[in-house]
Amino acid sequence: MRLFIISCLMFGLLSKGWSQSLNQYKNEITNSLSKEDFYEAYSLIEQALLYDTEVDSFHMLAGMAAFNLNAFARATKHFKIIVDRSIIERHPEVEYYLAESQYYQGFYSDALIYYKSYLATTVQEGHMYELAKKRIEAVMWAKENLSKKDPLIQVKRLDEQVNTKENEFAPFLMDSFLYITSQNTFEKTKKGQIAKNSGKIIKLREATMEVLPDDKLLFEEDIMLGHACFNQAGTKLFFTICTYEENKTTLKCDIYSKSKTAKGWSPKIKMPEPVNKANYSSSQPYITKDPTTQLDKLYFVSNRPGGKGGYDIYSVLLNENNQPTPVENIEFLNTEENEFSPFYNLAENTLYFSSKGHMGFGGLDVFSYAFKGKTAGQIINLGPSVNSSYDDLYYSEDLKKKKGFLVSNRPTSFYIDEEVQACCYDIYKIKYVPATIELNVNTYDKYDSTPLGKVSIVVKDITDTDSSYLTNPTPDEPSQKFKITEDRKYRITANKLNWIGDTVICSAIDLENFEPIIKNLYLTEIKSLEAFTFERTTNVPLKGVTVELWDMDHNKLIKTTTKLDSNFFDFNLLKGTNYKLSARKNKYESAMVLISPLETAKESVLKRNLYLELTAIAELRKLLPIRLFFENDMPDIRSESDTTSVGFLDIYNDYYNKKSKYIYEFTNKMRGSSKDRSILEIDTFFESNVKANAEKLKLFMDKLIIILEEGHEIDIFLKGFASPRAKSDYNQHLSSRRVYSVRNEFDRYNNKIFHDYIVNRNFKIKEIPFGESLSSNDVSDKLEDTRNSIYSLKAAYERRVEILEILKGVEDNGKL
């Protein structure tokens, strides 16, 4: 197929009414075809056919001329005459070109028939045969994909203000201006010469398509210019200058550049090799930034040798002086057929180009190749919404992909000859109509993911600063629906009274499809916590306390509060979070309460008490329990009294000094390892229990006096025990005497330091005699069995008084 855009040609209309012989017509036709002046050739052939419609060679020539003029309907008419008259054997390739003509018109079923027929009747070799097989595959692909049109892509031809009956192509959008190449200026020709047209770059205001005055300093006159493109900064211009090959309508083009200086634009400079190559065309430049090196990168097309075939796409990097690196053939895009019009979207990191060598709908189709993203490494046809069965090329788009441009010779384009429907290429504008997408917003309780109703939803468009809002009433249902627009970004916020809201970002940019988008938001209920502080030993409200609330899931302090005149604290909690509530006050041990997610979920209002204890009392409490051990039937052997004048430390040393006797009496008849073990156990008991607890008692009293001297009232509780060797009543008296001996010790200790506190009842010693009733069941109570009833560890352990508790100011009635 003859491609006019690349040759930058337009043919003058020749109307010849010569009366001449068929041989004369043949000579004229041959001359026109040798010059590749297909329009003149077709006009001559039509006149020749008036003399003899049976000349199948003329029909074949007419079909080929029309085919090269993109007049596929006319080409089909002439090719079918040959096929229908069963004279195919004289033109074996006619079915191939008939199939091609049908393919380019989108008549895929008819094209399939003729491609198959051609393959069945031709020799199985040669380029055309292989191409026919590829075309069958392409036709099947086109039939399958033709229905996949995107109604949100609108392609519309620009009006007569831009497009003419000749060629307009190479649209380039720079800021608010559109640069195009137009070929609507014809050179004057003498009779018999080829009618040639020159190229001109036109600048338009993109919003109105108003043609602006020529910039003669930027774009020179009287030369064939085309394919203007600027770098991103607008400081470099690249374009082509083309000249006609001698005595032909084909062009040879080279790429030139200009640079912007403080004084204006520099003179044009022809790009050196390898951009331009002698005797071959380099054209359709497009300049961009190389994402890796950040150097300028120039894409262009060329028919130089060494490529895949026809025109291939090449690229070079340009250094600071605009000098190119070695040329790179973009081999993964190029095919044996032509590739044209590279365009690179830097925002998408995607290269667009046109080709006939990949699966398409007929002529040149626009394809994309992404260097990143989901489709990276794939050559993708832009589909029937952009491409037609005719030639579609020079695709470009703005960075935000809201609009684009396309050049095509599809049937809606202007014809230079309405009857023949020949030529031409027009510029089309592509408008990407944003799709309306259903957005489903579901709201849940973050703790257990149960659906949550009565939630207020706000959907805010955050793509631009002039954002809009979408809101719904607050329904009972936990699911709400909105309509959003493709290529926009939204912030979705969910709010509910006494709940912490949730926010998600919803992007409708670069969607693979327009199926409903589902977004789930999770709200967290706010719970109330009421905390109270008390003194531990009295349960009296404690003021002047500092209380802290910690989020343990994030190890974060939420709030610190000090109340000087109250013991009440209130906080807000989030359902489903682990918390720690701690309280502190000077001279008091801190208190702490943990609150689990389950507790925050179940309790509507959480109430917690914090009990703080004086540090001094807490230190005393760490010494408890204190177990004070007594010798058998001590104090006051065989006494029936509940009291005694003996102090505990008065008899403690005598008992401790009898350790050897206890060892002997219990182990003298034992042998071996059991004896060794028993000796060790008795020795350990006297050291770790008898002696250690007596020392602990002294330390306890030393610390206790400090507390009493600070003015605190203290109660301690003693419990007495006895072994079961004697009768129960006796043991009750005995355990009371032992408690009394401990009381005496407090009263007499350190020159009676506790005496006044005991008398004034600032220090109360309360006894709870237990006797043998609570002694261990396996302790011997036989009088004759002294070894087990007196000297065994089990019996020795039962003869004790325990200081088990210390409280601050407990009344005798037990109330705090």
Secondary structure, DSSP 4 states (H G I P E B T S, - for coil): ---HHHHT--PPP--------HHHHHHHHHHHHHTT-HHHHHHHHHHHHHH-TT-HHHHHHHHHHHHHTT-HHHHHHHHHHHHHTT-GGG-TTHHHHHHHHHHHTT-HHHHHHHHHHHHHHS-S-SHHHHHHHHHHHHHHHHHHHTT---TTEEEEE--TTT--SS-EEEEEEETTEEEEEEEEEEPP--TTS---EEEEEEEEETTTTEEPPP-TTTS-SSSEEEEEEE-TTS-EEEEEEEEEPTTSS-EEEEEEEEEEETTEEPPPEEPPTTTS-TTS-EEEEEEEE-TTT-SEEEEEEE--TTSSSSSEEEEEEE-TTS-B---EE-TTT--SS-EEEEEEETTTTEEEEEESSSS-SSS-EEEEEESSSTTTT-EEE--TTT--SS-EEEEEE-TTSSEEEEEE-STTS--SBTTTTB---EEEEEEEPPPEEEEEEEEEETTT--B--S-EEEEEE-SSSS--EEE----SSSEEEEEEETT-EEEEEEE-TTEE-EEEEEE-SS-S--PPEEEEEEEEEEEEEEEEEEETTT--B--SEEEEEEETTTTEEEEEEEESS-SEEEEEEETT--EEEEEE-TTEE-EEEEE-HHHHHH-SEEEEEEEEEEHHHHHHHHH--EEEE--TT-SSTT---S--S--HHHHHHHHHTTHHHHHHHHHTT--HHHHHHHHHHHHHHIIIIIIHHHHHHHHHHHHHHHHHHTT--EEEEEEEE--TTS-HHHHHHHHHHHHHHHHHHHHHHHHHTTHHHHHTTSEEEEEEEEEGGGS-TTS---TT-HHHHTSSHHHHHHSEEEEEEEEES--TTS--
